[in-house]
Structure formats: C-alpha cells, structure tokens
Amino acid sequence: MSELNYNIPAISCGHCKMTIENEVSELAGVQTVSVDVDSKTAKIAFATPASEAGILELLEEIGFTPAA
C-alpha cells in the first residue's frame, strides 16, 4: 500500500472535506482518505488499481488541485 500527503489550498470548510473524502474514496483501490481542514491537507492510502496519477486527475476534476 502507498500513502500520499497533499497540501490543497482550496480546502476551506467541512463541505470541502466531505467532497474530497467521498469522491476519492470511490476510486477502486483507495483504502482511506483523511482531510484536515485547518492544515489544508489530505492523506490518501491506496493500492492497485488506484494510482497517484488517477488520484491527482480526480482531485483536479473536482476543483482541489494540490499545491506544487
């Protein structure tokens, strides 16, 4: 299993947290998604068939592009 930690500046409220957690957790292979509103971070644990590229693509689609 792999784990990603992202800084996502667009996170500003509980709705943002719910959106990211619900959408990303629907990807096949994603084990856990934990978003912290105060630090504007997301921690995502996943295994195959999920990939970092697929997770990044979904985050961009839903308007939560991680900071570079």
Secondary structure as UniProt FT lines:
FT   STRAND          2..7
FT   TURN            9..10
FT   HELIX           14..25
FT   TURN            28..29
FT   STRAND          30..36
FT   TURN            37..40
FT   STRAND          41..46
FT   TURN            48..49
FT   HELIX           52..61
FT   TURN            62..63
//
